[in-house]
Amino acid sequence: MSKQHTDTSKFLSFVLRHEPQAIGLTLDREGWVEIAALIDGARQSGRALDEALIRDVVTSSDKKRFAISEDGLRIRAVQGHSTESVAIAYAEKVPPEFLYHGTATRFLESILKEGLKPGERQHVHLSEDVQTATAVGQRYGKPVVLKIEALRMHQQGFKFFQAENGVWLVTHLPTHCLQLA
Ligand code: HQG
């Protein structure tokens, strides 16, 4: 990805997940906003965006962070929100036997005391493989991966959701279901 793409992707994450109001946008409950309004808001805050660049970033996003509506007019981030204006009705799904959460070793003591909490975001994010979880943990320091007995928890009534890019989401995870991978 070019610097322009990475930069635009970060900008889209910022306004579509966290601070839409920073450029005067209002997202609907499902996180959607008109692409025209996004371009307009960006321009007013001094950032040149056009539809081709947005589409390019959406298609080339390694983690498929964003989606464009079927009619081509709207865009949203598919997960990772912190803004309270969005409350996506994620599909509840039966998880695989195990899911993984990558974090940094410096958070471990607190996590093993309090369980996994969503932090600034609305959900705790889980991956289907150790490799992805390791990369997620690495963003914050020396990575460590926690293994979650997801299927067993689901069978006990715990709710698991999946975003359209494959990321698994839960509201929290108590300590008793966490073990080191
Ligand atoms: C930690 C990226 C102390 C948690 C990634 C994590 C992911 C605790 C941090 C997505 C804790 C929150 C999400 C507790 C949890 N005490 N620390 N009780 N409970 N934590 O960024 O999962 O590039 O909000 O372990 O790839 O790291 O943005 O969550 O380290 O998919 O698309 O608190 O973001 O994707 O950090 O990352 P984050 P995350 P994007």
Residues whose N, C-alpha, C, O or C-beta is under 5 A from the ligand:
A	BS01	HQG	K63 R65 G102 T103 A104 F107 S110 I111 E114 G115 L116 K117 P118 G119 R121 H125 V136 Y140
